[in-house]
Amino acid sequence: MVSTFLTPYPHTQPNDLASLHLRRDQSLPVILSTQVTSASDQGYAEGVVTNTRFGSFPHSTIIDRLWGSQIRASKVDTGSRGRPGRAKKRKADEALDESSQPSNVAGEAGVKQAEVAESGFIHVLPPTPENWTTSLPHRTQVVYTPDYSYILHRLRARPGSRLIEAGSGSGSFTHAAARAVFSGYPKVALDTADTNGKEGEADVEAPESVKRRTFQAGRDEETGNHGQVFTYEFHRERHEKVKDEMVQHGLDSVVHAMHRNVYNDGFLVYDSNSTTTPSDPKSSPRANAVFLDLPAPWEALPHLTREPALDGRPSVLDPDSTVHICTFSPCIEQAQKTVSALRRYDWIDIEMVEMQHKRVEVRRDYTGLQYDGMRGANAFAADVDEAVSRLRDVEKRLKDFHAGKPADDGSRAGKRRQNNQQQQQQDTASKLPFNEGTLVHRTEPELKTHTSYLVFAILPRAWTEADETAAQEKWSRNVKISPHAPKSQRQMKKQAKQREKSHKQNGLSNDMSDAIEAPAGVEEGHMHHS
C-alpha cells in the first residue's frame, strides 16, 4: 500500500488521510470518503461532511484536488440532522423528486451537489509527521517536532537505517522515524495490492517515483538493508491503536509494532503470530539506532549489548556498524542513572541535552493617531508631541464651538482646514500598512515541548583481529607504514645545523631551500607510489 505520508499522489484520492489546515498551529486529520460508513456522518445530502469553525466542507469538494489547494466552505443543511423519525419520509420524497427531475450529483449517485458558501475556507495538505503531531489523538505525552527532529539527527537516522523505539505512546515519533528510515516499499506491496493501495482503483497508475522506490526496496530487502522501525509498547490498548494507525496510514511495511515488556523480554522480533523464536538469528532487528522513551531506560540497557545472551538469544544490534542511542527522561535523576548504566555497558561519547524551543513572532506595531481606523492598531498618541498637538486641536475646536463659529465656515481658514482634513484622510487610506509602524518581535510565552532530558551515547562496532587483517590487506597496498624512531632534541639540533651548513655551501638561503625541498619531497613520494 502506497502511503500518503511517504509518497503522496499529486491529487487527493478517496480513502486517503488528509490534513485540513485551519490555522498555523491547528489542523484536522480526516479520512476522505465518498460513502457514509459511520453513524456520525449520516444526515447530510452532500454525503460525508467535515464541520469546522470556518464552515462545512463536504468530502466531494476535497477529493480529486491538488494537494495544497484552497477549499471553499459549502452551504450545508445541518438542521435536518438528528431526526431519525423523518428519515423514511425524507427518503421517499427524495426518490419522488429523482423520478421527476434529473438528480444533481457530485461524482456519487444520490449525493447532492455542494453549494459554495459566501465565506470560509481551508487548505488541504498531505499528511506529514509535523502536522500529524499537532493533530493526533493524545494517548500519552507526545514527542514534538523540535525534539524528534534533533533526536533523529543525532541518531544518524537515514534511508536504510533500522531503528528501535521503546514506548510507542501516541505514535508521533513513530511516524517521523518511519519517514526518516524509509528506503522504498517491499515488492510484495504491488503483488498483493493495486498501485494505489486501495480496492477498486487499480486503473490509477503509480507515479514514477513510487515505481523506483519499489524496485529499490525489493533489492534492499534481499540484502537486508531496507529501512525499518521496530516499535514496542507495554500497554496493550495503546499498542493496538498504534498498530491500526500504521495500517491505515500505509506504514505497516516500514513499521513493525509489537506488544512487549522490554525490561524483561528485550527487543527481539517475535510475537504470538510470528514463526520465528527468540533464539532464531532472524529474530534480531540488527538495529543501528535506538530511542528509549521509558520510565527506567537503564533497565532495558542489558538487552542492548553486542554479545549474545547466555540462553542463545542473538544480539539485537547491527554487528557491522556503530550504534547510536537516545533516552528521553523528564527527571534529572533518571538521566543520572541512565548515564551510569551506559558507562557500565561500554557506551562512549555520553552527552545530555535539554531542548527549549521557542518561536519568535515578528510583527509590526501600529501605534499613533495616524492609524486611527486601521485594524489591529492602537489609536493612541505615540509620543508627547503628538499628544500635545492633538490636545491643541481639540481645544481649538471646543473654543470655536463655544464662540458660535461653524466648523465649516466660508472663510479662507475654514476652507484650508477642511482641505487639510480631507488630504489627511486620503493619505491615511493610501498608506501601505506593511511598510508602516514599528517592527517588533517577541518569543512565544509557552513551550511547545516537554521539559525532558535527552541522553545520547555511541556504541562502537566490535573490532576483531580478522577485521584488522582485512583492513591491512585493503589499505596496505596504497600506504607505506614506516616505523617512527623518536629523536632527542640534541639529534634534531645537530641535523638542523648540518642542513644549514650544506645550504650555505650551495649558496642557497633558508627560504629558497625550503621552497625547493617541498616539491622534491612530493616528487619523491610520487615516484615511490608509482
KEGUKOL-304195 format. One record per residue (C-alpha): residue number from 0; residue in three letters; x, y, z. Coordinates in nm, 2 decimals. Example, Ala and Ser with C-alpha at 12.3 -4.5 7.8 and 13.67 -1.06 7.14 Angstrom:
// residues 2
NODE     i    aa     east    north       up
NODE     0   Ala     1.23    -0.45     0.78
NODE     1   Ser     1.37    -0.11     0.71
//
This chain:
// residues 530
NODE     i    aa     east    north       up
NODE     0   Met     0.00     0.00     0.00
NODE     1   Val     0.13     0.34    -0.10
NODE     2   Ser     0.14     0.58     0.20
NODE     3   Thr     0.05     0.94     0.16
NODE     4   Phe     0.29     1.01     0.44
NODE     5   Leu     0.58     0.90     0.23
NODE     6   Thr     0.49     0.93    -0.14
NODE     7   Pro     0.16     1.12    -0.19
NODE     8   Tyr    -0.01     1.13    -0.52
NODE     9   Pro    -0.05     1.47    -0.69
NODE    10   His    -0.43     1.47    -0.63
NODE    11   Thr    -0.63     1.37    -0.32
NODE    12   Gln    -0.78     1.02    -0.35
NODE    13   Pro    -1.07     0.85    -0.18
NODE    14   Asn    -0.97     0.68     0.15
NODE    15   Asp    -0.66     0.90     0.17
NODE    16   Leu    -0.57     1.06     0.50
NODE    17   Ala    -0.57     1.44     0.45
NODE    18   Ser    -0.47     1.72     0.68
NODE    19   Leu    -0.72     2.01     0.68
NODE    20   His    -0.51     2.32     0.76
NODE    21   Leu    -0.72     2.56     0.97
NODE    22   Arg    -0.46     2.79     1.13
NODE    23   Arg    -0.09     2.80     1.17
NODE    24   Asp    -0.09     2.56     1.46
NODE    25   Gln    -0.42     2.39     1.41
NODE    26   Ser    -0.50     2.12     1.16
NODE    27   Leu    -0.76     1.84     1.14
NODE    28   Pro    -0.68     1.49     1.01
NODE    29   Val    -0.97     1.33     0.82
NODE    30   Ile    -1.01     1.02     0.60
NODE    31   Leu    -1.16     1.13     0.27
NODE    32   Ser    -1.46     0.92     0.17
NODE    33   Thr    -1.75     0.94    -0.07
NODE    34   Gln    -1.96     0.69     0.11
NODE    35   Val    -2.11     0.72     0.46
NODE    36   Thr    -1.95     0.45     0.68
NODE    37   Ser    -2.04     0.56     1.03
NODE    38   Ala    -2.35     0.70     1.21
NODE    39   Ser    -2.18     1.03     1.28
NODE    40   Asp    -2.16     1.10     0.90
NODE    41   Gln    -2.53     1.04     0.83
NODE    42   Gly    -2.79     1.31     0.77
NODE    43   Tyr    -2.62     1.51     0.50
NODE    44   Ala    -2.75     1.52     0.15
NODE    45   Glu    -2.40     1.62     0.03
NODE    46   Gly    -2.25     1.29     0.17
NODE    47   Val    -1.97     1.29     0.42
NODE    48   Val    -1.91     1.64     0.56
NODE    49   Thr    -1.65     1.77     0.80
NODE    50   Asn    -1.76     2.07     1.01
NODE    51   Thr    -1.50     2.33     1.13
NODE    52   Arg    -1.51     2.67     1.28
NODE    53   Phe    -1.46     2.81     0.93
NODE    54   Gly    -1.76     2.63     0.78
NODE    55   Ser    -1.87     2.29     0.65
NODE    56   Phe    -1.67     2.10     0.39
NODE    57   Pro    -1.82     1.80     0.20
NODE    58   His    -1.56     1.55     0.11
NODE    59   Ser    -1.69     1.56    -0.25
NODE    60   Thr    -1.53     1.91    -0.28
NODE    61   Ile    -1.20     1.79    -0.14
NODE    62   Ile    -1.14     1.47    -0.33
NODE    63   Asp    -0.95     1.49    -0.66
NODE    64   Arg    -0.80     1.82    -0.58
NODE    65   Leu    -0.43     1.91    -0.59
NODE    66   Trp    -0.25     1.90    -0.25
NODE    67   Gly    -0.23     2.25    -0.11
NODE    68   Ser    -0.55     2.37    -0.28
NODE    69   Gln    -0.78     2.62    -0.11
NODE    70   Ile    -1.12     2.46    -0.04
NODE    71   Arg    -1.41     2.70    -0.01
NODE    72   Ala    -1.68     2.63     0.25
NODE    73   Ser    -2.02     2.50     0.14
NODE    74   Lys    -2.38     2.56     0.24
NODE    75   Val    -2.49     2.25     0.42
NODE    76   Asp    -2.83     2.19     0.58
NODE    77   Thr    -2.74     2.09     0.94
NODE    78   Gly    -3.09     2.14     1.07
NODE    79   Ser    -3.23     1.81     0.93
NODE    80   Arg    -2.97     1.60     1.12
NODE    81   Gly    -3.07     1.41     1.42
NODE    82   Arg    -3.43     1.34     1.31
NODE    83   Pro    -3.44     0.97     1.26
NODE    84   Gly    -3.82     0.97     1.27
NODE    85   Arg    -3.84     1.16     0.94
NODE    86   Ala    -3.57     0.96     0.77
NODE    87   Lys    -3.82     0.73     0.58
NODE    88   Lys    -4.03     1.02     0.47
NODE    89   Arg    -3.73     1.22     0.35
NODE    90   Lys    -3.60     0.92     0.15
NODE    91   Ala    -3.94     0.88    -0.01
NODE    92   Asp    -3.96     1.24    -0.10
NODE    93   Glu    -3.61     1.23    -0.25
NODE    94   Ala    -3.70     0.92    -0.45
NODE    95   Leu    -4.01     1.10    -0.58
NODE    96   Asp    -3.80     1.41    -0.68
NODE    97   Glu    -3.54     1.20    -0.85
NODE    98   Ser    -3.80     1.03    -1.07
NODE    99   Ser    -3.95     1.37    -1.18
NODE   100   Gln    -3.62     1.55    -1.24
NODE   101   Pro    -3.26     1.46    -1.31
NODE   102   Ser    -3.05     1.44    -0.99
NODE   103   Asn    -2.77     1.69    -0.93
NODE   104   Val    -2.49     1.47    -0.82
NODE   105   Ala    -2.12     1.52    -0.73
NODE   106   Gly    -1.95     1.21    -0.85
NODE   107   Glu    -2.17     0.98    -0.65
NODE   108   Ala    -2.53     0.87    -0.71
NODE   109   Gly    -2.77     1.02    -0.46
NODE   110   Val    -2.52     1.29    -0.33
NODE   111   Lys    -2.63     1.65    -0.36
NODE   112   Gln    -2.40     1.89    -0.54
NODE   113   Ala    -2.24     2.12    -0.28
NODE   114   Glu    -2.32     2.49    -0.30
NODE   115   Val    -2.03     2.73    -0.22
NODE   116   Ala    -2.08     2.95     0.08
NODE   117   Glu    -2.01     3.32     0.09
NODE   118   Ser    -1.71     3.30     0.33
NODE   119   Gly    -1.48     3.04     0.50
NODE   120   Phe    -1.20     2.83     0.35
NODE   121   Ile    -0.93     2.58     0.45
NODE   122   His    -0.63     2.43     0.28
NODE   123   Val    -0.59     2.05     0.22
NODE   124   Leu    -0.24     1.93     0.28
NODE   125   Pro    -0.08     1.59     0.25
NODE   126   Pro    -0.02     1.43     0.59
NODE   127   Thr     0.33     1.47     0.73
NODE   128   Pro     0.48     1.38     1.07
NODE   129   Glu     0.47     1.75     1.16
NODE   130   Asn     0.10     1.82     1.10
NODE   131   Trp     0.01     1.48     1.24
NODE   132   Thr     0.19     1.57     1.57
NODE   133   Thr    -0.02     1.88     1.61
NODE   134   Ser    -0.35     1.70     1.55
NODE   135   Leu    -0.31     1.34     1.67
NODE   136   Pro    -0.53     1.19     1.95
NODE   137   His    -0.32     1.22     2.26
NODE   138   Arg    -0.29     0.89     2.45
NODE   139   Thr     0.04     0.98     2.63
NODE   140   Gln     0.28     1.27     2.63
NODE   141   Val     0.38     1.35     2.27
NODE   142   Val     0.74     1.39     2.14
NODE   143   Tyr     0.70     1.71     1.95
NODE   144   Thr     0.87     1.82     1.63
NODE   145   Pro     1.16     2.02     1.78
NODE   146   Asp     1.25     1.71     1.99
NODE   147   Tyr     1.23     1.43     1.74
NODE   148   Ser     1.39     1.63     1.46
NODE   149   Tyr     1.70     1.68     1.68
NODE   150   Ile     1.69     1.32     1.81
NODE   151   Leu     1.67     1.17     1.46
NODE   152   His     1.96     1.39     1.36
NODE   153   Arg     2.18     1.27     1.65
NODE   154   Leu     2.08     0.91     1.59
NODE   155   Arg     2.20     0.94     1.23
NODE   156   Ala     1.87     0.81     1.10
NODE   157   Arg     1.87     0.80     0.72
NODE   158   Pro     1.71     0.59     0.45
NODE   159   Gly     1.81     0.23     0.52
NODE   160   Ser     1.86     0.26     0.89
NODE   161   Arg     1.70     0.01     1.13
NODE   162   Leu     1.57     0.19     1.44
NODE   163   Ile     1.44     0.05     1.77
NODE   164   Glu     1.18     0.26     1.96
NODE   165   Ala     1.07     0.15     2.31
NODE   166   Gly     0.75     0.33     2.41
NODE   167   Ser     0.52     0.38     2.11
NODE   168   Gly     0.28     0.60     2.30
NODE   169   Ser     0.08     0.82     2.07
NODE   170   Gly     0.29     0.74     1.76
NODE   171   Ser     0.43     1.09     1.70
NODE   172   Phe     0.80     0.97     1.70
NODE   173   Thr     0.70     0.65     1.51
NODE   174   His     0.57     0.85     1.21
NODE   175   Ala     0.88     1.07     1.20
NODE   176   Ala     1.11     0.78     1.23
NODE   177   Ala     0.93     0.59     0.95
NODE   178   Arg     0.98     0.88     0.72
NODE   179   Ala     1.35     0.92     0.81
NODE   180   Val     1.44     0.55     0.75
NODE   181   Phe     1.21     0.49     0.45
NODE   182   Ser     1.41     0.35     0.16
NODE   183   Gly     1.12     0.21    -0.05
NODE   184   Tyr     0.83    -0.02    -0.05
NODE   185   Pro     0.87    -0.40    -0.05
NODE   186   Lys     0.80    -0.59    -0.37
NODE   187   Val     0.50    -0.76    -0.21
NODE   188   Ala     0.33    -0.42    -0.19
NODE   189   Leu     0.25    -0.43    -0.57
NODE   190   Asp     0.20    -0.80    -0.58
NODE   191   Thr    -0.08    -0.81    -0.32
NODE   192   Ala    -0.25    -0.48    -0.40
NODE   193   Asp    -0.30    -0.24    -0.68
NODE   194   Thr    -0.07     0.05    -0.74
NODE   195   Asn    -0.28     0.29    -0.54
NODE   196   Gly    -0.32     0.05    -0.24
NODE   197   Lys    -0.70     0.08    -0.24
NODE   198   Glu    -0.96    -0.15    -0.37
NODE   199   Gly    -1.15    -0.07    -0.68
NODE   200   Glu    -0.89     0.18    -0.81
NODE   201   Ala    -0.64    -0.04    -0.99
NODE   202   Asp    -0.66     0.18    -1.30
NODE   203   Val    -0.48     0.46    -1.12
NODE   204   Glu    -0.11     0.43    -1.23
NODE   205   Ala     0.15     0.48    -0.97
NODE   206   Pro     0.39     0.78    -1.00
NODE   207   Glu     0.74     0.70    -1.14
NODE   208   Ser     0.89     0.79    -0.81
NODE   209   Val     0.69     0.52    -0.64
NODE   210   Lys     0.79     0.26    -0.90
NODE   211   Arg     1.16     0.35    -0.85
NODE   212   Arg     1.12     0.33    -0.47
NODE   213   Thr     0.95    -0.01    -0.50
NODE   214   Phe     1.23    -0.16    -0.71
NODE   215   Gln     1.50    -0.02    -0.48
NODE   216   Ala     1.32    -0.16    -0.18
NODE   217   Gly     1.30    -0.50    -0.33
NODE   218   Arg     1.67    -0.50    -0.40
NODE   219   Asp     1.74    -0.38    -0.04
NODE   220   Glu     1.51    -0.64     0.11
NODE   221   Glu     1.73    -0.92    -0.05
NODE   222   Thr     2.04    -0.78     0.12
NODE   223   Gly     1.86    -0.70     0.45
NODE   224   Asn     1.94    -0.33     0.43
NODE   225   His     1.59    -0.18     0.39
NODE   226   Gly     1.49     0.08     0.64
NODE   227   Gln     1.26    -0.03     0.92
NODE   228   Val     1.13     0.09     1.26
NODE   229   Phe     1.07    -0.16     1.54
NODE   230   Thr     0.84    -0.01     1.80
NODE   231   Tyr     0.75    -0.17     2.13
NODE   232   Glu     0.46    -0.08     2.37
NODE   233   Phe     0.38    -0.23     2.71
NODE   234   His     0.02    -0.11     2.72
NODE   235   Arg    -0.19    -0.34     2.50
NODE   236   Glu    -0.46    -0.09     2.41
NODE   237   Arg    -0.21     0.18     2.30
NODE   238   His    -0.02    -0.09     2.11
NODE   239   Glu    -0.33    -0.19     1.92
NODE   240   Lys    -0.42     0.17     1.83
NODE   241   Val    -0.07     0.24     1.71
NODE   242   Lys    -0.08    -0.08     1.50
NODE   243   Asp    -0.41     0.01     1.35
NODE   244   Glu    -0.28     0.36     1.27
NODE   245   Met     0.02     0.21     1.09
NODE   246   Val    -0.21     0.01     0.87
NODE   247   Gln    -0.45     0.30     0.80
NODE   248   His    -0.16     0.53     0.71
NODE   249   Gly     0.02     0.27     0.49
NODE   250   Leu     0.32     0.25     0.71
NODE   251   Asp     0.28    -0.12     0.81
NODE   252   Ser     0.55    -0.22     0.56
NODE   253   Val     0.80     0.01     0.73
NODE   254   Val     0.69    -0.01     1.10
NODE   255   His     0.68    -0.33     1.29
NODE   256   Ala     0.47    -0.27     1.61
NODE   257   Met     0.50    -0.53     1.89
NODE   258   His     0.34    -0.56     2.24
NODE   259   Arg     0.63    -0.62     2.47
NODE   260   Asn     0.77    -0.56     2.81
NODE   261   Val     1.12    -0.47     2.70
NODE   262   Tyr     1.26    -0.47     3.06
NODE   263   Asn     1.21    -0.85     3.08
NODE   264   Asp     1.18    -0.97     2.72
NODE   265   Gly     1.42    -0.75     2.53
NODE   266   Phe     1.39    -0.63     2.17
NODE   267   Leu     1.39    -0.94     1.96
NODE   268   Val     1.14    -0.95     1.67
NODE   269   Tyr     0.88    -1.21     1.75
NODE   270   Asp     0.52    -1.22     1.87
NODE   271   Ser     0.23    -1.47     1.91
NODE   272   Asn     0.16    -1.46     1.53
NODE   273   Ser     0.53    -1.49     1.42
NODE   274   Thr     0.70    -1.81     1.31
NODE   275   Thr     1.04    -1.70     1.45
NODE   276   Thr     1.15    -1.79     1.80
NODE   277   Pro     1.36    -1.57     2.04
NODE   278   Ser     1.67    -1.80     1.97
NODE   279   Asp     1.63    -1.77     1.59
NODE   280   Pro     1.90    -1.54     1.44
NODE   281   Lys     1.64    -1.39     1.21
NODE   282   Ser     1.46    -1.25     1.51
NODE   283   Ser     1.74    -0.99     1.56
NODE   284   Pro     1.64    -0.65     1.42
NODE   285   Arg     2.01    -0.56     1.36
NODE   286   Ala     1.94    -0.21     1.47
NODE   287   Asn     2.19     0.08     1.44
NODE   288   Ala     1.98     0.34     1.62
NODE   289   Val     1.79     0.31     1.95
NODE   290   Phe     1.53     0.55     2.11
NODE   291   Leu     1.41     0.47     2.46
NODE   292   Asp     1.11     0.67     2.59
NODE   293   Leu     1.08     0.47     2.91
NODE   294   Pro     1.04     0.55     3.28
NODE   295   Ala     1.36     0.35     3.36
NODE   296   Pro     1.58     0.32     3.05
NODE   297   Trp     1.87     0.17     3.24
NODE   298   Glu     1.67    -0.15     3.29
NODE   299   Ala     1.65    -0.20     2.92
NODE   300   Leu     2.02    -0.15     2.85
NODE   301   Pro     2.12    -0.51     2.94
NODE   302   His     1.94    -0.62     2.62
NODE   303   Leu     2.14    -0.37     2.41
NODE   304   Thr     2.48    -0.54     2.40
NODE   305   Arg     2.68    -0.69     2.12
NODE   306   Glu     2.74    -1.02     2.29
NODE   307   Pro     2.47    -1.30     2.26
NODE   308   Ala     2.27    -1.38     2.57
NODE   309   Leu     2.35    -1.69     2.78
NODE   310   Asp     2.03    -1.86     2.66
NODE   311   Gly     2.14    -1.83     2.30
NODE   312   Arg     1.94    -1.52     2.20
NODE   313   Pro     2.13    -1.32     1.94
NODE   314   Ser     2.22    -0.95     1.98
NODE   315   Val     1.96    -0.70     1.86
NODE   316   Leu     2.24    -0.46     1.74
NODE   317   Asp     2.40    -0.45     1.40
NODE   318   Pro     2.75    -0.60     1.43
NODE   319   Asp     2.88    -0.42     1.13
NODE   320   Ser     2.80    -0.06     1.22
NODE   321   Thr     2.82     0.19     1.51
NODE   322   Val     2.50     0.22     1.72
NODE   323   His     2.36     0.55     1.84
NODE   324   Ile     2.12     0.57     2.13
NODE   325   Cys     1.90     0.84     2.28
NODE   326   Thr     1.69     0.82     2.60
NODE   327   Phe     1.40     1.06     2.68
NODE   328   Ser     1.37     1.13     3.06
NODE   329   Pro     1.17     1.40     3.23
NODE   330   Cys     1.37     1.39     3.56
NODE   331   Ile     1.74     1.46     3.61
NODE   332   Glu     1.77     1.16     3.85
NODE   333   Gln     1.66     0.94     3.56
NODE   334   Ala     1.92     1.09     3.34
NODE   335   Gln     2.19     1.03     3.60
NODE   336   Lys     2.10     0.66     3.64
NODE   337   Thr     2.09     0.62     3.26
NODE   338   Val     2.44     0.77     3.23
NODE   339   Ser     2.58     0.54     3.49
NODE   340   Ala     2.43     0.24     3.32
NODE   341   Leu     2.56     0.34     2.98
NODE   342   Arg     2.91     0.36     3.12
NODE   343   Arg     2.88     0.01     3.27
NODE   344   Tyr     2.79    -0.13     2.93
NODE   345   Asp     3.08     0.03     2.74
NODE   346   Trp     2.89     0.32     2.57
NODE   347   Ile     3.11     0.62     2.49
NODE   348   Asp     3.06     0.99     2.40
NODE   349   Ile     2.78     1.02     2.65
NODE   350   Glu     2.61     1.36     2.64
NODE   351   Met     2.30     1.51     2.79
NODE   352   Val     2.09     1.78     2.61
NODE   353   Glu     1.79     1.98     2.71
NODE   354   Met     1.56     2.11     2.44
NODE   355   Gln     1.39     2.45     2.49
NODE   356   His     1.25     2.55     2.16
NODE   357   Lys     1.06     2.88     2.12
NODE   358   Arg     0.93     3.05     1.81
NODE   359   Val     1.00     3.42     1.75
NODE   360   Glu     0.69     3.62     1.65
NODE   361   Val     0.78     3.91     1.42
NODE   362   Arg     0.51     4.17     1.36
NODE   363   Arg     0.46     4.55     1.31
NODE   364   Asp     0.32     4.76     1.59
NODE   365   Tyr     0.09     5.04     1.47
NODE   366   Thr     0.07     5.30     1.75
NODE   367   Gly    -0.03     5.65     1.67
NODE   368   Leu    -0.32     5.88     1.59
NODE   369   Gln    -0.25     5.85     1.22
NODE   370   Tyr    -0.35     5.48     1.24
NODE   371   Asp    -0.70     5.56     1.36
NODE   372   Gly    -0.95     5.32     1.20
NODE   373   Met    -0.68     5.06     1.10
NODE   374   Arg    -0.75     4.71     1.20
NODE   375   Gly    -0.53     4.59     1.49
NODE   376   Ala    -0.38     4.94     1.55
NODE   377   Asn    -0.35     5.13     1.88
NODE   378   Ala    -0.52     5.47     1.81
NODE   379   Phe    -0.33     5.65     2.09
NODE   380   Ala    -0.06     5.92     2.08
NODE   381   Ala     0.28     5.77     2.01
NODE   382   Asp     0.47     6.05     2.19
NODE   383   Val     0.42     6.37     2.39
NODE   384   Asp     0.44     6.60     2.08
NODE   385   Glu     0.16     6.41     1.91
NODE   386   Ala    -0.05     6.42     2.22
NODE   387   Val     0.00     6.79     2.27
NODE   388   Ser    -0.08     6.86     1.90
NODE   389   Arg    -0.40     6.65     1.94
NODE   390   Leu    -0.49     6.84     2.26
NODE   391   Arg    -0.45     7.18     2.09
NODE   392   Asp    -0.67     7.08     1.80
NODE   393   Val    -0.94     6.96     2.04
NODE   394   Glu    -0.92     7.28     2.24
NODE   395   Lys    -0.94     7.49     1.93
NODE   396   Arg    -1.25     7.30     1.81
NODE   397   Leu    -1.40     7.34     2.16
NODE   398   Lys    -1.33     7.72     2.16
NODE   399   Asp    -1.48     7.77     1.82
NODE   400   Phe    -1.79     7.57     1.92
NODE   401   His    -1.85     7.79     2.23
NODE   402   Ala    -1.78     8.10     2.03
NODE   403   Gly    -2.06     8.01     1.79
NODE   404   Lys    -1.84     7.97     1.49
NODE   405   Pro    -1.94     7.69     1.25
NODE   406   Ala    -1.68     7.42     1.19
NODE   407   Asp    -1.70     7.48     0.82
NODE   408   Asp    -1.75     7.85     0.76
NODE   409   Gly    -1.68     8.02     0.43
NODE   410   Ser    -1.36     8.18     0.54
NODE   411   Arg    -1.03     8.11     0.39
NODE   412   Ala    -0.90     7.95     0.71
NODE   413   Gly    -1.21     7.72     0.73
NODE   414   Lys    -1.16     7.60     0.38
NODE   415   Arg    -0.79     7.54     0.43
NODE   416   Arg    -0.87     7.34     0.75
NODE   417   Gln    -1.13     7.13     0.56
NODE   418   Asn    -0.89     7.06     0.28
NODE   419   Asn    -0.62     6.96     0.52
NODE   420   Gln    -0.86     6.71     0.69
NODE   421   Gln    -0.96     6.56     0.36
NODE   422   Gln    -0.60     6.53     0.25
NODE   423   Gln    -0.51     6.37     0.58
NODE   424   Gln    -0.79     6.11     0.53
NODE   425   Gln    -0.67     6.04     0.18
NODE   426   Asp    -0.31     5.99     0.29
NODE   427   Thr    -0.42     5.76     0.56
NODE   428   Ala    -0.62     5.55     0.32
NODE   429   Ser    -0.34     5.53     0.06
NODE   430   Lys    -0.07     5.43     0.31
NODE   431   Leu     0.07     5.08     0.28
NODE   432   Pro     0.03     4.92     0.62
NODE   433   Phe     0.30     4.66     0.57
NODE   434   Asn     0.56     4.94     0.53
NODE   435   Glu     0.44     5.14     0.83
NODE   436   Gly     0.46     5.11     1.21
NODE   437   Thr     0.75     4.97     1.42
NODE   438   Leu     0.90     4.63     1.36
NODE   439   Val     0.89     4.44     1.69
NODE   440   His     0.95     4.08     1.79
NODE   441   Arg     0.89     3.86     2.09
NODE   442   Thr     0.92     3.49     2.18
NODE   443   Glu     0.61     3.28     2.23
NODE   444   Pro     0.51     3.26     2.60
NODE   445   Glu     0.47     2.88     2.62
NODE   446   Leu     0.70     2.60     2.53
NODE   447   Lys     0.56     2.36     2.27
NODE   448   Thr     0.77     2.08     2.41
NODE   449   His     0.80     1.88     2.73
NODE   450   Thr     1.07     1.95     2.98
NODE   451   Ser     1.28     1.64     2.92
NODE   452   Tyr     1.65     1.55     2.92
NODE   453   Leu     1.79     1.37     2.62
NODE   454   Val     2.09     1.15     2.68
NODE   455   Phe     2.29     1.05     2.38
NODE   456   Ala     2.57     0.78     2.35
NODE   457   Ile     2.76     0.58     2.10
NODE   458   Leu     2.85     0.21     2.10
NODE   459   Pro     3.13     0.15     1.85
NODE   460   Arg     3.14    -0.16     1.65
NODE   461   Ala     3.35    -0.46     1.77
NODE   462   Trp     3.69    -0.47     1.60
NODE   463   Thr     3.85    -0.81     1.58
NODE   464   Glu     4.18    -0.94     1.45
NODE   465   Ala     4.00    -1.06     1.14
NODE   466   Asp     3.88    -0.70     1.08
NODE   467   Glu     4.23    -0.56     1.13
NODE   468   Thr     4.38    -0.81     0.89
NODE   469   Ala     4.12    -0.73     0.63
NODE   470   Ala     4.18    -0.36     0.67
NODE   471   Gln     4.55    -0.40     0.63
NODE   472   Glu     4.51    -0.61     0.31
NODE   473   Lys     4.28    -0.34     0.17
NODE   474   Trp     4.48    -0.03     0.25
NODE   475   Ser     4.85    -0.15     0.28
NODE   476   Arg     4.89    -0.16    -0.10
NODE   477   Asn     4.85     0.22    -0.11
NODE   478   Val     5.01     0.32     0.23
NODE   479   Lys     5.36     0.25     0.33
NODE   480   Ile     5.40     0.23     0.71
NODE   481   Ser     5.75     0.31     0.83
NODE   482   Pro     5.85     0.27     1.20
NODE   483   His     5.90     0.60     1.37
NODE   484   Ala     6.21     0.62     1.59
NODE   485   Pro     6.19     0.91     1.84
NODE   486   Lys     6.48     1.16     1.83
NODE   487   Ser     6.62     1.36     2.11
NODE   488   Gln     6.65     1.74     2.09
NODE   489   Arg     7.03     1.71     2.06
NODE   490   Gln     6.99     1.50     1.75
NODE   491   Met     6.74     1.73     1.59
NODE   492   Lys     6.96     2.04     1.66
NODE   493   Lys     7.26     1.86     1.51
NODE   494   Gln     7.06     1.77     1.19
NODE   495   Ala     6.94     2.13     1.16
NODE   496   Lys     7.29     2.26     1.18
NODE   497   Gln     7.41     2.02     0.91
NODE   498   Arg     7.12     2.12     0.68
NODE   499   Glu     7.20     2.49     0.73
NODE   500   Lys     7.57     2.43     0.67
NODE   501   Ser     7.50     2.24     0.34
NODE   502   His     7.27     2.52     0.23
NODE   503   Lys     7.53     2.78     0.28
NODE   504   Gln     7.79     2.58     0.09
NODE   505   Asn     7.54     2.55    -0.20
NODE   506   Gly     7.47     2.93    -0.18
NODE   507   Leu     7.11     2.90    -0.10
NODE   508   Ser     6.91     3.08     0.16
NODE   509   Asn     6.68     2.90     0.40
NODE   510   Asp     6.36     3.03     0.24
NODE   511   Met     6.47     2.91    -0.11
NODE   512   Ser     6.59     2.58     0.03
NODE   513   Asp     6.25     2.52     0.19
NODE   514   Ala     6.07     2.60    -0.13
NODE   515   Ile     6.29     2.36    -0.32
NODE   516   Glu     6.27     2.08    -0.06
NODE   517   Ala     5.89     2.07    -0.07
NODE   518   Pro     5.84     1.98    -0.43
NODE   519   Ala     6.13     1.75    -0.42
NODE   520   Gly     5.96     1.56    -0.14
NODE   521   Val     5.64     1.55    -0.33
NODE   522   Glu     5.81     1.42    -0.64
NODE   523   Glu     5.99     1.16    -0.44
NODE   524   Gly     5.67     1.04    -0.28
NODE   525   His     5.51     1.03    -0.62
NODE   526   Met     5.79     0.82    -0.76
NODE   527   His     5.77     0.59    -0.46
NODE   528   His     5.39     0.52    -0.51
NODE   529   Ser     5.43     0.47    -0.88
//
